[in-house]
């Protein structure tokens, strides 16, 4: 593949400098290579391997050299900072670097044919014992843009001499993402089959200039266990979305969450190739609902639910606003960050459905700093706590509390999905007057229970039930109301 990425004076100067630095470290007769993929944050890969006397020497396969000898030699080469040359290539490009003593560094951006050859090599080397050698492998993947990420939905099946196995990922899936971007982001579906030492691929649409004829495969064979879980997953999602639509108009736009950090707990599907953590907005005749969409997805791996008994954690969380609030306001609202934080508490607890069934109402406290505002992949960050709650009304000792489980006049508390009955758990802030050792903070659960029931009775008597306004402030502002800010919408009064 020809390119002009290295034609600039800056690139040529850097190539010459790195070549000069690297040349004394190279051994005559060896051909060194390294593969690097550029991503949005920098790059991945970059380990150096080499061919000598027809044999490849790489990490974990160092031939006649000890691991220490190999690592000392290639480590010095990697320290020459040749990786920085990747910045001259486009994001998502995969580049093969080749070095030989006395020659300039050579760089070649991967073509589709090169990607397929790498995939083929990985298939042939991806086994632990000779009897595990793959006889055949098929993969079918579809691509969907999910906010700032590319979602890849794939089925993969490997065939062995006496067995087959299927799964929803591919090791080295960054190669698939690179192929997608190499083809200009116009790739809808991609398929390959490896058999008898040969790999061939198809795509939709076709890219004949890249050796990809039009896709004729609509599905691949999968193992019975995988098929059973996939069908259960799709049916559970279908029933959940049908329930959402029974409440009102489900906005087609999906709020993709930035979940997966050090403190975060994985959602049930926990895919490595697409975003499993989502929220949705539902407009009912008189209210607006923000609700999680995926906590009741089935566990896609048997070790989490061996007998396929559960719809995820058995619960979804929501807040219900009074009035018709535009999607554009909801997805930046502090409530989105709050619902996510409650969900993370529930995931960490592990038995939230059982807890709610036993207690009916549960209160949880947060500090402002507890709430991760950088959770919506479309936003820099969501609006802060004080755009929603008033300090004098809700904050005590730098904390605020929410009640879980308040009934809604519209949203049922229990919904039957395909594997089990799941809970729809409402979230509503509580007045700071209840955050006392003699009330919700009491170590005596009976005392705390009385406080919880008093709060619920008060909400029902006032006619509020579970509903919350767009803001408890006098007007809804983007930042801290005490420092001013742009008014986005008026308060919806009860």
N, C-alpha and C positions, 0 to 999 in steps of 0.2 A: 504494500500500500504506500503510495507516494504521498508526501505531505511537505508543507512549507514551514512547519513549526520551528525548525532549527535553522532557518535561513537568516535570521537576524544577526547583527553584529554581536549583540550581547550573548546569544546562544553559542555562536562559534567561539567566542573568547572563553566562555566557561568550559566548553568541550576541550579546548586546548589546555586549559589550566588543570582540569581534572585528569586528562590523559597524562600530562607530564608528572603529576603527583602519583598516579597509579602505576605507571610503567615499571619503576624499579621493583615493585612488589610482585609483579607477574612472573611466572615461570615459563620458559621457552617450551613450546610443544603442547601447552595446555590452552584450551579454549574456555573462557569463563563466561558465565551468563547470569543474569538476574532479571526477574519479572516484577514490575511495579504497576499498581493500579492507582491512578489519581482519583481522589474523592473530594467532597466538598470541604473537608477539614484538613486535607493534606494528602497522604498517600498510605497505601498498605503494601506489604511485600517488601522486596529488596534484599532478601538473603542471596548470597552469592554461592553458586555451585560451579563445578568445572568438569570438562571431559578430559581424560588422559588415557592413552592407549585403548581407545574405544569404549571406555567405561565411564559412567557418570559418578561423580563424587558430590554428595550433598549432606546436609544435616541429617543425622540418623543413618546415613549410608556412606561411610567415609572410606570404604575400600581398604587398601593396605595401610592407611594412615590412622593413627589413634584419633579419638575425638578431640583431644587437646591440640594435637598437631594441626588438624584440619581447622579447628576454630581459631587458633592463633593466626593461621595464614589468611583465611578469608575474612576474619575480623579486621585485620589491618586494611584490606581492600575496601571493606564496607565503610571504614572510617574516613575514606577520601571524599565523602559527601557527594558521590556521583548521583545519589537519589534526588538531589535538588534539581537535576535536569528535567525531572518529570513536570516541573511547573511550566515548561514550554509547550506541553501538550494539553488538550482540552480535558475538562473534568469528566471522569468515568472512562477515560482512555486507559487501556492496558498496554504497556510498552515493554518490549524485550530488549535488554541491554546486553551487548556482547563485547568482550574485551580479549585482546590477544597482545602479547608482548610486541612492542615496536609498532603498533597500529593505533589509530585513533579509535575512541569509543564509538561503537555503532549502535544506533537506536532504531527500532522498527515498531510502529504501532500495530497492534494485533488486528488481523482481518478475521472475518467469520470463519474462514478455513483454519486459521491458527487456533481460534477458540475451540473449534470442534476437535482438533488434534490434541489439544490439552485435555479436554474432557475425556477423550478416548484413552489417553495415557493414564489419567487418574482412575478411570474405571478398571483398567487392566492391573493397576497397582493397588487398588483399594480392597485388599483382603488380608486376613490374618494367617490363614493356613491354605495350602495348595488346594484342598478340597472345597474351599469357600470361593473359588474363582468364579466370577460372574460369567454366565453363558450369554446373557442377553439383558439389555436395559432399555427402557423406554421412558421418556419424559414429555409431558404436555403441560405448558404453562401459559397462562393469560396474564396480561399486564393491566394495572389500573393505577392511575395517579391518586395518591392519598395525601392531600395537602402538600407538604414539602417532601414526601417520600414516594418512592415507586413501590406499589404493592404487586407482589408476584404470587399468583394462586396456581399451585402446581400439583400434579399427580405424578408420582414416580414409581416404577415397578422394576425390581431386579429379579432375574431368573437364575437359579442355580441348578445343579444337576438333578436334585431331588426336591427342590422347594422353590418358593417365590416369596417376596416380601414387598410391601408397598408403603409409601410414606408421602408426606406433603412438603418435602423440602429437597434440596440438593446441596451437598457439600460444595463449597466454591460457588455459591449462587451469585456472587459479585460478577462472575463472568457473564451470567445471563443479563444482569443489569447493564454491563458494558456493551453487550450485543445490542440491547434495546437502544442505547444512546448512540452507538455507532451507526444504527439505521435511522437516525434522525428523530427518535422518539415516536415513530409511526408504526411500531410493531404492536399488533394486537395479541397474536398468539404465536407460539414457537414450539416445535416438536423435533425431537431427535430419537433415533433408534440405533443402538449399538448391538451388533451381532456378528459372530465369526470374524472378529478383528476389524470390522468395517463400521464406520459411523456415517449416518446420513441424516439430513435435516430438511424440514419444510417450514414455511411461515405463512401467516396471514397478516397483511397482504404479502404477495410474493415479492422477493428481491432477487430476481434472476442474475443481476450483475454481481451479487454476492454469493451466488451458488445456492440460492434458496427458492425452490419451486413452490407453487401455491399449495397451501396446506389442504390435504384431503382427509386427514384424521380428525374425527370429532371427539373421540374418547379412547382411552387405553384400558387394557385389562388390569384390574387391581385385585389384590387378595381379598378373600371373603371378609376377614376381620376389618380390614381398612374400609371396604365398601359399606359394611354395617355401620361403622362409626360415622362415615361421611354422610350417609343417608340420614342418620339420627341427627347429626349436626344441622343439616339443611332443613329438616322438618322442624326442629326446635326453633331455628331462626325464623322460619316461615310463620309458625304459630305466634311467636312473640311480636313480629311485625304486624300480623293480622290483628292482634290485640291492640297495639299502638293505634292502628287505623280505626279501630272501633271507638276510640275516645274522641277522635277529631281528625284534623288534617295533619298527616305526618310529613314534615318538610323533607324533601328529597336530599337536601344538603346534610352531609355527615360531619360531625365534629370529631376529628381525629385527635386523640390525646397523646401528649408527650410523656409516656409512662415507660419505666424501665431503668430508672436511675438507681443509685446505691441503696436508697431507702425504700424503693418501691417494691410492691409485690406484684407478681405476674397475674394477669387475668386468665380465666380457665383455658381458652384456646391456646394462648401463649405461642403464637406463630413467630418463627424467625424470619419469614419471608414477606409478611404483610402485617398491617396494623390491626390487632385484635381488640384494641381499647377505644371505644367510641361512645359518643352521646348523641341524642337526637332531640329535636324540638317538635312538640305537638301543639297545634292551635285548636282548642276546643271552642264551642260557641261563646263561652264567657271567661275562659282562663288560658294560660300558656304554661305548658309543662316542659321542663328540662329533665331528661331521664337517661340513665345509663343504658347502653345497648351492647351487651356482650357478657355480662357477669353470669347470665344463665346459658351461655354457650356450653355445649358438652365438653368434657375433657377429651381431647383428641388422642391421648396416649393411654394405653391400658393400665399403666402403673398407677395412675391417679384415680381411675374408676374402672376397675378390672371387669365388672359385670354390667357396665353401661346402665347405671341406675340413676344418675344425677344430671340435672340441668345445671351445670356449673356449681356456684355456691348457693343456688336455690333462691336468689333474690336479685332484684334490680332496685336502684335508689333514684328518687326523683324529688324535685321541688315544683310546686304548682303556684304560679303567679296569678294574681287577679288581673283580668283584662287581657287585651290583645297586644302582646309585646313583640316587636319585629325580631326576626331571627338575628339581624345584624347587631341588635342590642344584647340579645341573650348570650350569644357566643363570646362576648367580651365581658360579661357580667361576673362579679365576684362569686355568684352562686355556682358557676361552673367549676371554679377552683374548689369551692367548699364541697360540692357533691363528690368530686374526685377524692378529696381528702377523707371523707366519710367512707367511701368505697375502699380506700387503702386500709383504714382501720378495720373494716369488716374482713378484708382479705387476710390481714394479719391475725385477726381473732381466730379465723378458721371454722367457726361453728355459728355464724351469725343467724342462720335460719332457726336453729334450735334455740338460740338465746331469745330471739324475738317471739317465738311461739311460747316460750316459757314465761316471759315477762310482759309481753304485749307492747310496752313502751320502754325505751331506753334513752338515757341522756348521755351526751358525750361533750367534753369540753376541749377547746382548742385555744392556743394563743394565736395572735395575728401572724407570728413568724412560722407557726406550724403549717400554714396554708401555702402550698406551692402554687404561685401565680403563673409560672411558666409552663402551663399544662396544655394549652390549646396550640396545636401545631400551626395554626394560621395567624396567631397573635405573637407579638413580642412578649407580652404578659397580659394577664387579665386584670381588670380593675381591682383595687385593693379593698380590704375589709370595710373601711370607713366610707366607701362609696355606697354601701348598703346598710350598715349598722351604725347607730348613733352610740358614741362612747358612754353617754350618760344613761342610755336605756339598756345597753346590752353588755358592756365591758365591766368586769370586776376582777381586780388583781391581775390586770392585763390578759384576762381570759374571757371567752364568751362560750355560751352553751347552746346546743341544739337538741331537740327532741326527735327521736326516731320512732315512727310507728303511728303518728296521728292519722285518723281516718280522713278520707276525702269523700265528698258527696258524689264524685264522678269516678275516681279510680278505685277499683276493687282492691282489697288487700291481698287476695289470693287469686292466682290465675293458673289454670291447668295447662301445662305444656306437654310435650310428648312423653317425657320420662317421669315427671313428677309435678306436683302442685308447687308453684313458686310464690314468693312474696313480693309485693310491690311496696317498698318501705319509704314512707315520706320523711322529709327532713324539714324542720322548721326551727328558727332561732327562738330562744326563751329569754324572757326579761331577766336582767341581772339581779333583781330582787330575790330570785329563786336560787342564786348561786351562793348559798350559805351552808355552814356546817349543820344548821338545824333543819335544812331543807334538802336540796338535791345533793349536796356534798356530805350528807350524813353518812357515817360508817355503818349505821344501822339501816339495812336494806328496807325494813318496814317503814321507817321514817321517810326515806327517799321515795318509796313507793307512794306514800300518801301525798308527797309533794308533786310527783309526776301526775297522779290522778287529779289533783287540784288544778294543775295547769291545763290539762285536757278539758276538764269541766268548764273552766273559764273561757277557753277558746270556743267551745261549743255554745255556751250561753251568749257570748258576744256575736255569734254568727260567723266568726272567722274560720272556724274549723282549721284546716291545714293551710289555708291560703296565706301568701305573703305578698306585700306590695313590691313594686319595682325597686323601691328603696324606702327605708325608714327615715331618711333624711328629708329635709324640706324640698329638695330637688336632687335629681340624679346627676352626679358629676363624675368625670373620669378618674380624677385623683382624690386626694384627701380634701374633703369639703372645707376644712378649716383654712386651706390655702387657696381656695377658689378652684376654678376649672370650668370646662365647657359643659353646659347643660345639654344632656342628650335626649331626655324625655321627661315629661311631668310625672309627678307621683300619681299612682292609681290608688285612690282612697277606697276604703271598704264602704 
